[in-house]
């Protein structure tokens, strides 16, 4: 940058129109972080650094609501006259900014907060939302997006992906704004309380017990797990540097006794392929309910009983899928929800690879006895999926069946296989390891993945990957000239779209 002499610079400054300084004046933060699919989700104008969440569960009833206070440490990315937090819970008692009472109102699913003094750009500030309340609901198998905060026969649990954390927590509820977390769970004596991260302390007094957990690696709000109730905690100790602990419904303990320990071998299997596990602890949380989904809540994946009763695929591969997400989706989170194929395509790719190695791929994917045969079967459906659903990295909407469609899972896995065929197995593994290393603890986009793959491989992969991820016609599969894509008419009305 060329610098003007001091006198000239001063003269230019004096002559500059007043509008040149308008951006420096305090203004409201945007009521949305800028996600194409969720225009009102998240918020602009600040970057959260840490959440300190104190929750009171007054009774042991599974349907018990929470009374909470959250202290949010953030940094202003613009000069703020006001800002929003996402919140769809029951009520809020009071809000303070930098220990001064702030005025606030509720607008749809936002808290609109006006601090006593404007917040300067680049400076940290602290928001305290006191005495907020939320309550869990019975899980819905028909609308999984309503299961952000649920009742089980034994307690409550959370499944906030993609946009449900603000049902139970005032927050910047978007994976682009990751933060560290402290959880303080105050429960009646005898109740189990588990959250993401590591147990720092457990103290009892006056018939109450407070559990404090620290999630020291950055986490997206959509990955929060709050499990409180009469659950059984199974501590499996430290396994190759990772503290493994499971949380289960007591009624399911006999069913799970010989199943959950497989997670130890699965961690080792994944570490051998993509590198060091990104967190200090891991485990499985299994509830005695039918919720129709599993979720990779960070360091403690949640499953329902149906996974292990055989009605939702094969349980070892479902477990592997959620464990793979700890790297792909948790440690490296999507920059926006259109990038969700980076989560689901990777988890499906490693799920199928694991299933093939363990003789379970036909039972898991239902189409072939081999890994390549499975990829070929879904490759053949490429045009049908691209034209009847959507391109892999371009979901049509935030509706559940489009955001989490066959394209994000199967199409994403096929695109990764195409990349492997293009660059070779050795280079592909280098790309994968570089991805989870370069963006550990961050949010990254499809464009970031394409750029990194190009850099690691030494090839200009932009056009190649753009066609695979955004095209409406399925490209030729490298190394498989015999693979042919079926016409839409050939498969019309055939394969499921989700």
Phi, psi and omega per residue, in radians:
X1 nan 2.279 3.110
X2 -1.431 2.293 -3.126
X3 -1.781 2.425 3.061
X4 -1.397 2.618 2.975
X5 -0.988 2.713 -3.032
X6 -0.960 -0.841 -3.066
X7 -1.103 -0.737 3.137
X8 -1.132 -0.720 3.125
X9 -1.077 -0.728 3.137
X10 -1.113 -0.708 3.136
X11 -1.124 -0.740 3.099
X12 -1.040 -0.732 -3.135
X13 -1.090 -0.726 -3.141
X14 -1.155 -0.565 -3.095
X15 -1.475 -0.219 -3.067
X16 -1.128 2.420 3.118
X17 -1.172 2.725 -3.108
X18 -1.029 -0.531 -3.100
X19 -1.096 -0.359 3.139
X20 -1.137 -0.370 -3.098
X21 -1.802 0.049 -3.058
X22 -1.064 -0.619 -3.088
X23 -1.172 -0.334 -3.126
X24 -1.452 -0.223 -3.138
X25 -1.333 2.539 3.099
X26 -1.000 2.389 3.126
X27 -2.551 2.827 -3.120
X28 -1.182 2.464 2.978
X29 -1.229 2.602 -3.111
X30 -1.115 2.491 3.107
X31 -1.536 0.879 -3.115
X32 2.929 2.498 -3.045
X33 -1.513 -0.186 3.101
X34 1.852 0.445 3.133
X35 -1.445 2.253 -3.123
X36 -1.005 -0.699 -3.056
X37 -1.526 -0.444 -3.126
X38 -2.231 1.300 -3.024
X39 -1.080 -0.394 -3.125
X40 -1.791 0.026 -3.107
X41 -1.516 2.517 -3.089
X42 1.263 -3.117 -3.086
X43 -2.605 2.712 3.117
X44 -1.789 2.913 3.021
X45 1.725 -0.132 -3.137
X46 -2.758 2.870 -3.139
X47 -2.273 2.013 -3.124
X48 -1.272 2.366 3.078
X49 -1.763 -0.687 -3.034
X50 -2.715 2.485 2.977
X51 -1.976 2.251 2.984
X52 -1.994 1.911 -2.955
X53 -1.983 2.100 3.090
X54 -1.974 2.059 -3.075
X55 -2.115 2.375 3.080
X56 -1.939 2.160 3.023
X57 -1.862 1.772 -2.929
X58 -1.144 -0.623 -3.098
X59 -2.259 3.103 3.124
X60 -1.618 0.077 3.139
X61 -1.123 2.309 3.141
X62 -0.977 -0.558 -3.124
X63 -1.474 0.135 -3.105
X64 -0.981 2.229 3.045
X65 -1.366 3.054 3.135
X66 -2.010 2.574 2.997
X67 -2.063 2.033 -2.965
X68 -2.274 2.788 2.946
X69 -2.306 2.268 3.094
X70 -2.123 2.311 3.055
X71 -1.933 2.067 -3.034
X72 -1.932 2.132 3.026
X73 -1.727 2.182 -3.051
X74 -2.444 2.956 3.078
X75 -2.163 2.253 3.136
X76 -1.260 2.261 3.092
X77 -1.733 0.011 2.995
X78 -2.663 2.923 3.035
X79 -1.311 2.051 -2.951
X80 -1.832 2.174 2.958
X81 -1.528 -0.527 3.024
X82 -2.770 2.928 -3.140
X83 -2.690 2.917 -3.114
X84 -2.005 2.653 2.839
X85 -2.111 2.531 3.022
X86 -1.336 2.307 3.044
X87 -2.820 2.215 3.124
X88 -2.201 0.352 3.120
X89 -1.355 -2.927 -3.002
X90 -1.283 -0.891 -3.017
X91 -2.811 2.904 3.088
X92 -2.312 2.385 3.118
X93 -1.396 -1.086 -3.119
X94 -2.696 2.841 3.120
X95 -2.361 2.374 3.052
X96 -2.206 2.535 3.046
X97 -2.137 2.125 -3.071
X98 0.924 0.755 3.087
X99 1.176 0.211 3.068
X100 -1.969 2.363 3.119
X101 -0.964 2.380 3.111
X102 -2.038 2.603 3.030
X103 -1.487 2.625 3.135
X104 -2.664 2.777 3.042
X105 -2.500 2.899 3.095
X106 -1.899 2.255 3.111
X107 -2.252 1.859 -3.068
X108 0.986 -2.030 -3.130
X109 -1.886 0.547 3.097
X110 -2.126 2.571 2.851
X111 -1.701 2.096 3.122
X112 -1.708 1.974 -2.941
X113 -1.987 2.240 3.080
X114 -2.006 1.915 -3.136
X115 -1.257 2.806 3.135
X116 -1.101 -0.569 3.102
X117 -2.236 2.513 3.064
X118 -1.006 2.648 -3.109
X119 -1.763 2.112 -3.070
X120 -1.230 2.530 3.080
X121 -1.056 2.367 3.075
X122 1.492 -0.073 -3.094
X123 -1.789 2.549 3.058
X124 -1.294 2.669 3.020
X125 -2.574 2.849 -3.079
X126 -2.179 2.242 3.081
X127 -1.973 2.270 3.069
X128 -2.082 2.047 3.062
X129 -1.816 1.957 -3.020
X130 -1.828 2.584 3.014
X131 0.944 0.809 3.026
X132 -1.581 2.655 -3.051
X133 -2.262 2.536 3.074
X134 -2.678 2.752 -3.129
X135 -2.401 2.580 3.124
X136 -1.364 2.796 3.115
X137 -2.143 2.811 3.049
X138 -1.168 2.427 -3.085
X139 -1.145 2.582 3.125
X140 -2.000 2.148 3.062
X141 -1.376 -0.348 -3.115
X142 -1.464 -0.568 -3.133
X143 -2.291 1.557 -3.056
X144 -1.097 -0.471 -3.139
X145 -1.175 -0.230 3.080
X146 -1.516 0.057 -3.025
X147 -1.724 0.520 -3.092
X148 -1.107 -0.640 -3.092
X149 -2.461 1.848 -2.933
X150 -2.124 2.741 3.002
X151 -1.637 2.392 2.967
X152 -2.110 2.975 3.104
X153 -1.052 -0.335 -3.040
X154 -1.921 -0.178 -3.091
X155 2.926 -2.438 3.098
X156 -2.340 2.903 -3.095
X157 -2.751 2.946 -3.135
X158 -2.245 2.469 3.047
X159 -2.420 1.287 -2.926
X160 -1.433 -0.126 -3.115
X161 -1.145 2.396 -0.033
X162 -1.650 -0.335 -2.927
X163 -2.430 0.547 -3.019
X164 -1.897 -0.064 -3.081
X165 -1.082 -0.555 -3.098
X166 -1.314 -0.008 2.948
X167 -1.164 -0.593 -3.096
X168 -2.138 0.073 -3.111
X169 -2.650 2.089 2.959
X170 -1.066 2.185 -2.946
X171 -2.887 2.990 2.902
X172 -1.664 1.579 -2.838
X173 -1.524 1.166 3.093
X174 -2.624 2.428 -3.077
X175 -1.140 -0.198 3.079
X176 -1.209 -0.428 -3.125
X177 -1.960 1.436 -3.140
X178 -1.480 2.745 -3.114
X179 -2.692 2.951 2.969
X180 -1.559 2.854 -3.007
X181 -2.406 2.506 2.849
X182 -2.084 2.264 3.098
X183 -2.012 2.221 3.069
X184 -2.093 1.860 -3.022
X185 -1.917 1.982 -3.099
X186 -1.769 1.960 -3.007
X187 -2.321 2.810 3.050
X188 -1.091 2.549 3.079
X189 -0.903 2.445 3.126
X190 1.672 -0.273 3.097
X191 -1.497 2.595 3.038
X192 -1.667 2.356 3.087
X193 -2.262 2.160 -3.108
X194 -2.313 2.469 3.067
X195 -2.449 3.068 3.116
X196 -1.035 2.613 3.020
X197 1.583 -2.641 -3.010
X198 -1.943 2.464 3.083
X199 -1.242 2.068 3.135
X200 -1.593 -0.669 -3.138
X201 -2.770 2.770 3.066
X202 -2.521 1.979 -3.077
X203 -2.254 2.528 -3.117
X204 -2.184 2.513 3.071
X205 -2.932 2.400 3.046
X206 1.057 0.616 3.107
X207 1.378 0.172 -3.141
X208 -2.198 2.639 3.074
X209 -2.226 2.361 3.092
X210 -1.968 2.148 3.071
X211 -1.799 2.323 3.098
X212 -2.091 2.148 3.119
X213 -2.046 2.520 3.076
X214 -2.079 2.132 2.974
X215 -1.774 1.696 -2.977
X216 -1.452 -0.384 3.052
X217 -1.556 2.520 -3.128
X218 -0.969 2.507 -3.087
X219 -2.445 2.492 3.001
X220 -1.388 2.546 -3.126
X221 -1.041 -0.525 -3.106
X222 -1.197 -0.078 -3.115
X223 -1.920 0.180 -3.132
X224 -1.185 2.404 2.975
X225 -2.161 2.168 3.042
X226 -2.176 1.802 -3.084
X227 -1.990 1.926 -3.120
X228 -2.280 2.249 3.113
X229 2.824 -2.779 -3.139
X230 -1.583 0.833 -3.124
X231 -1.436 2.732 3.094
X232 -1.702 2.188 3.079
X233 -1.688 2.189 3.138
X234 -2.015 1.947 -3.114
X235 -1.669 2.064 -3.116
X236 -1.752 0.176 3.075
X237 1.313 -2.964 -3.131
X238 -1.588 2.148 -3.109
X239 -2.057 1.883 3.139
X240 0.899 0.788 3.067
X241 1.533 -0.047 -3.126
X242 -2.023 2.229 3.068
X243 -1.360 2.045 -3.088
X244 -1.840 2.149 3.074
X245 -2.503 2.454 3.133
X246 -2.002 2.691 3.098
X247 -2.251 2.167 -3.029
X248 -2.382 2.670 2.930
X249 -1.144 2.266 -3.088
X250 -0.942 -0.610 -3.121
X251 -1.153 -0.354 -3.091
X252 -1.707 -0.023 -3.046
X253 -1.013 -0.758 3.111
X254 -1.101 -0.688 3.134
X255 -1.099 -0.615 -2.979
X256 -1.667 -0.171 -2.976
X257 -0.963 -0.695 -3.098
X258 -1.758 0.130 -3.080
X259 -1.881 -0.880 -3.033
X260 -1.073 -0.574 -3.139
X261 -1.045 -0.251 3.123
X262 -1.093 -0.354 -3.137
X263 -1.052 -0.486 3.136
X264 -1.147 -0.819 3.091
X265 -1.179 -0.598 -3.139
X266 -1.190 -0.654 3.050
X267 -1.028 -0.784 3.130
X268 -1.123 -0.703 3.140
X269 -1.066 -0.783 -3.129
X270 -1.249 -0.697 3.125
X271 -1.051 -0.618 3.135
X272 -1.169 -0.399 -3.078
X273 -1.766 -0.638 -3.051
X274 -2.136 -0.001 3.062
X275 1.844 -3.037 -3.011
X276 -0.982 2.464 3.048
X277 -1.080 2.368 -2.960
X278 -1.421 -0.130 -3.096
X279 -2.194 3.065 -3.097
X280 -1.624 -0.263 -3.124
X281 -2.469 2.756 3.048
X282 -2.676 2.781 3.073
X283 3.116 3.086 -3.141
X284 -2.025 2.436 3.099
X285 -2.082 2.011 -3.049
X286 -2.069 2.143 -3.097
X287 -1.836 2.632 3.129
X288 -1.539 1.194 -3.114
X289 -2.699 2.871 3.051
X290 -1.892 1.841 -3.094
X291 -1.994 -0.108 3.018
X292 1.315 0.177 -3.109
X293 -2.829 2.737 2.922
X294 -2.006 2.750 -3.088
X295 -2.544 2.418 -3.072
X296 -1.437 0.836 3.108
X297 -0.929 2.345 -2.846
X298 -1.034 2.125 3.120
X299 1.284 -0.028 3.121
X300 -2.694 1.510 -3.092
X301 -1.233 2.481 -3.137
X302 -1.849 2.403 3.110
X303 -2.309 2.730 2.995
X304 -1.779 3.010 -3.048
X305 -1.113 -0.516 -3.045
X306 -1.121 -0.484 3.093
X307 -1.022 -0.713 -3.036
X308 -1.641 -0.058 3.036
X309 -1.695 0.020 3.019
X310 1.538 0.138 -3.090
X311 -1.647 -0.074 3.124
X312 -2.259 1.073 -3.138
X313 1.383 -2.830 -3.131
X314 -1.674 2.307 -3.027
X315 -1.129 -0.636 -3.141
X316 -1.103 -0.679 -3.105
X317 -1.308 -0.555 3.035
X318 -1.115 -0.739 3.088
X319 -1.089 -0.749 -3.139
X320 -1.090 -0.702 3.128
X321 -0.993 -0.867 -3.100
X322 -1.227 -0.565 3.089
X323 -1.182 -0.699 3.096
X324 -1.040 -0.572 3.121
X325 -1.100 -0.388 3.139
X326 -1.050 -0.558 3.017
X327 -1.470 -0.897 -2.981
X328 -1.801 1.614 -3.132
X329 2.238 -0.648 -3.138
X330 -1.703 -1.146 3.092
X331 -1.094 -0.844 3.022
X332 -1.845 1.938 -3.064
X333 -1.754 2.766 3.138
X334 -1.244 2.424 3.099
X335 -1.165 -0.661 2.995
X336 -2.546 2.929 -2.992
X337 -1.259 -0.265 2.996
X338 -1.128 -0.351 -3.130
X339 -1.520 0.215 -3.036
X340 -1.138 -0.327 3.058
X341 -1.045 -0.513 3.099
X342 -1.100 -0.537 3.025
X343 -1.315 -1.068 -2.920
X344 -1.349 -0.623 3.096
X345 -1.112 -0.751 3.101
X346 -1.139 -0.818 -3.116
X347 -1.075 -0.647 3.111
X348 -1.230 -0.716 3.118
X349 -1.013 -0.848 -3.118
X350 -1.283 -0.539 3.042
X351 -1.049 -0.841 -3.134
X352 -1.182 -0.660 3.109
X353 -1.100 -0.773 3.112
X354 -1.124 -0.783 -3.127
X355 -1.059 -0.710 3.140
X356 -1.138 -0.727 3.133
X357 -1.150 -0.464 -3.080
X358 -1.851 0.287 3.053
X359 1.174 0.480 -3.068
X360 -2.121 0.169 -2.985
X361 -1.246 -0.587 3.097
X362 -1.139 -0.726 3.104
X363 -1.185 -0.556 -3.066
X364 -1.433 -0.943 -3.061
X365 -1.670 -0.354 2.981
X366 1.394 0.173 -3.044
X367 -2.203 -0.398 -3.058
X368 -2.750 2.813 3.089
X369 -1.539 -0.062 -3.081
X370 -2.229 2.809 3.093
X371 -1.121 -0.900 -3.126
X372 -1.095 -0.664 3.116
X373 -1.116 -0.653 3.099
X374 -1.145 -0.798 3.102
X375 -1.073 -0.689 3.134
X376 -1.091 -0.730 -3.118
X377 -1.086 -0.741 3.138
X378 -1.359 -0.505 3.026
X379 -1.048 -0.740 -3.121
X380 -1.046 -0.453 -3.133
X381 -1.595 0.113 -2.994
X382 -0.973 -0.826 -3.113
X383 -1.166 -0.661 3.103
X384 -1.039 -0.860 -3.124
X385 -1.136 -0.719 -3.087
X386 -1.182 -0.620 -3.070
X387 -1.635 -0.524 -3.125
X388 -1.622 -0.391 3.090
X389 -1.956 -1.369 -3.061
X390 -3.128 2.839 2.943
X391 -1.111 2.813 -3.018
X392 -1.011 -0.805 -3.038
X393 -1.842 0.406 -3.135
X394 -2.416 1.176 3.081
X395 -0.995 2.504 -3.086
X396 -1.275 -0.569 -3.081
X397 -2.756 3.094 3.104
X398 -1.514 0.043 3.066
X399 -1.042 2.460 -2.989
X400 -0.927 -0.792 -3.041
X401 -1.289 -0.174 3.037
X402 -1.806 -0.634 3.096
X403 -1.188 -0.633 3.121
X404 -2.084 1.094 -3.082
X405 -1.667 3.111 3.075
X406 -1.000 -0.490 -3.099
X407 -1.195 -0.690 3.141
X408 -1.183 -0.617 -3.105
X409 -1.502 -1.229 -3.036
X410 -1.255 -0.839 3.121
X411 -1.070 -0.661 3.096
X412 -1.127 -0.731 3.112
X413 -1.132 -0.701 3.123
X414 -1.126 -0.702 3.114
X415 -1.101 -0.696 3.100
X416 -1.158 -0.663 3.083
X417 -1.116 -0.697 3.098
X418 -1.073 -0.719 3.090
X419 -1.087 -0.747 3.108
X420 -1.057 -0.738 3.119
X421 -1.126 -0.615 -3.103
X422 -1.231 -0.758 -3.004
X423 -1.818 -0.245 -3.083
X424 1.651 2.678 -3.059
X425 -1.030 -0.780 -3.085
X426 -1.100 -0.817 3.137
X427 -1.179 -0.665 3.110
X428 -1.026 -0.770 3.133
X429 -1.135 -0.604 3.073
X430 -1.121 -0.698 3.103
X431 -1.086 -0.806 -3.108
X432 -1.090 -0.778 3.125
X433 -1.160 -0.687 3.112
X434 -1.123 -0.665 -3.137
X435 -1.062 -0.879 -3.068
X436 -1.344 -0.245 3.053
X437 -1.542 -0.883 -3.088
X438 -1.072 -0.655 -3.038
X439 -1.936 0.321 3.098
X440 -0.999 2.267 3.135
X441 1.336 0.150 -3.084
X442 -2.167 3.097 3.007
X443 -1.927 2.408 -3.068
X444 -2.457 2.734 -2.992
X445 -1.905 3.015 3.030
X446 -1.050 -0.707 3.094
X447 -1.072 -0.670 3.089
X448 -1.089 -0.723 -3.132
X449 -1.137 -0.757 3.139
X450 -1.086 -0.766 -3.127
X451 -1.122 -0.732 -3.129
X452 -1.188 -0.737 3.115
X453 -1.053 -0.694 3.116
X454 -1.144 -0.758 -3.115
X455 -1.134 -0.818 -3.090
X456 -1.178 -0.691 -3.083
X457 -1.409 -0.358 -3.044
X458 1.302 0.249 3.133
X459 -2.043 2.593 3.052
X460 -1.425 1.620 -3.012
X461 -1.647 0.051 -3.098
X462 -0.960 -1.001 -3.135
X463 -1.062 -0.716 -3.133
X464 -1.050 -0.926 -3.093
X465 -1.269 -0.534 3.081
X466 -1.071 -0.743 3.116
X467 -1.106 -0.722 -3.128
X468 -1.215 -0.557 -3.011
X469 -1.710 -0.468 -3.053
X470 -2.112 -0.178 -3.070
X471 -1.298 2.668 3.063
X472 -1.668 -0.067 3.029
X473 -2.075 2.404 -3.079
X474 -1.354 2.169 3.124
X475 -1.202 2.901 3.038
X476 -1.159 2.485 3.137
X477 -1.470 2.070 3.121
X478 -1.001 2.379 3.087
X479 1.417 -0.061 -3.118
X480 -2.335 1.211 -3.128
X481 -1.111 -0.291 -3.129
X482 -1.469 -0.228 -3.140
X483 -1.300 2.251 -3.117
X484 -2.161 2.455 3.101
X485 -1.519 2.317 3.100
X486 -1.322 2.628 3.071
X487 -1.258 2.760 3.120
X488 -1.033 -0.657 -3.134
X489 -1.116 -0.623 -3.118
X490 -1.094 -0.576 -3.041
X491 -1.948 0.063 -3.101
X492 -0.946 2.181 3.132
X493 1.367 0.055 -3.092
X494 -1.563 -1.420 -3.002
X495 -1.272 2.663 3.074
X496 -1.184 2.618 3.100
X497 -1.620 -0.029 3.088
X498 -2.759 nan nan
